Amino acid sequence: MNAIAKRKSELQRYEAPVSLDAETVDAFWSAKLAESREVPLQAVRVQEHSLFPTVRVDKLIYAGHDGTPIHGWFLVPTHAGEFKRPCILTFPGYTGDKGLPERYAQWLMLGYAVLAIDARGQTGETGNLLPDLSGAAPGWVSTNIMDKDRCYYLELALDVVRAAEIAAQQPEVDANRIASMGSSQGGGMALLAGALSPHISAVVANIPNMCHMDFGVLNSTGSLTEIARYVKRYPDKLEDVLATLAHFDIVNLAHRITAPVLMAVSWKDTVCMPETVYGAYNRLSCSKRIYDYPFNGHETGEEHQRKVMLFVQEIFAE
């Protein structure tokens, strides 16, 4: 067995232990999702100029659970007439944003609608009304990290759930064909959508974050270094911090995902390490597939993007 085959075998057998039992996870999220449903979405669509003559471009804004206005693009092809279309619900990587509408041309060419949203507080148009109730490391994800009921990850997760609800409500969208999608942080958000929203019929999570988060805090060079920096300052709070993160870790939420999942893992990735990706993937009991890229860092490539498009077409055709 060569070194590459040996590494593949190790990852396929890798077991990330759950850090929170399923009953506790489900009770927590049942309460939080019920609370979120009580908050009006207040969605507004405003048509914007489109560079594509056969695509309608709307700025879509809805209210987060805490009242933060979440900004997104809602894009619909118009060349084939009016009918309900599949929808791609897409999320950005950490420090990223929804970008420009042209970023999503491949999905529009396939005839799909697209809802692309910002991550609150990061570099898009979306702010963050979440009060910072205690000190935090520079960045976003350590905000209120000692309080699972007020932390950044909770509001980010509920933004995701509410985005799926918004997508399902759009008259141009077939609510039975909504795929959540993203890379890195966006991949974690896509998995959260699959775990927390009944509207998701497929999940694409490329090199996803928010998987096996205790391992990530210890080893990642990405956003979780903010958590590590916080614990470095307050080492006595480690267990409490990990207890908060456990409520948002895909390893612990994997049992809630029932839609088909496609994942990508890059073996030289120091941000979302292969142990974290496989730690979550190996916990999934739904229909799933994973593509390995042994020589990639925190990236995928054109070949993988084609595999993603084929996967989504396959699911939407069912």
Salt bridges, closest charged atoms under 4 A:
GLU10 OE2 - LYS6 NZ 2.61
GLU10 OE1 - ARG7 NH1 3.94
ASP26 OD1 - HIS255 NE2 2.91
ASP26 OD1 - ARG256 NH1 2.87
GLU35 OE2 - LYS32 NZ 3.86
ASP58 OD2 - ARG45 NE 2.76
ASP58 OD1 - ARG56 NE 2.79
ASP66 OD1 - ARG120 NH2 2.83
ASP118 OD2 - LYS98 NZ 3.27
GLU125 OE1 - LYS59 NZ 3.11
GLU125 OE1 - LYS98 NZ 2.62
ASP149 OD1 - LYS32 NZ 2.80
ASP149 OD2 - LYS148 NZ 3.93
GLU155 OE2 - HIS65 ND1 3.36
ASP159 OD2 - ARG120 NE 2.67
GLU165 OE1 - HIS199 NE2 2.80
GLU172 OE1 - ARG45 NH1 3.01
ASP174 OD2 - ARG177 NE 2.86
ASP214 OD1 - HIS212 ND1 2.92
ASP269 OD2 - HIS298 ND1 2.75
GLU275 OE2 - ARG7 NH2 2.90
ASP292 OD1 - LYS8 NZ 2.26
GLU314 OE2 - ARG289 NH2 3.00
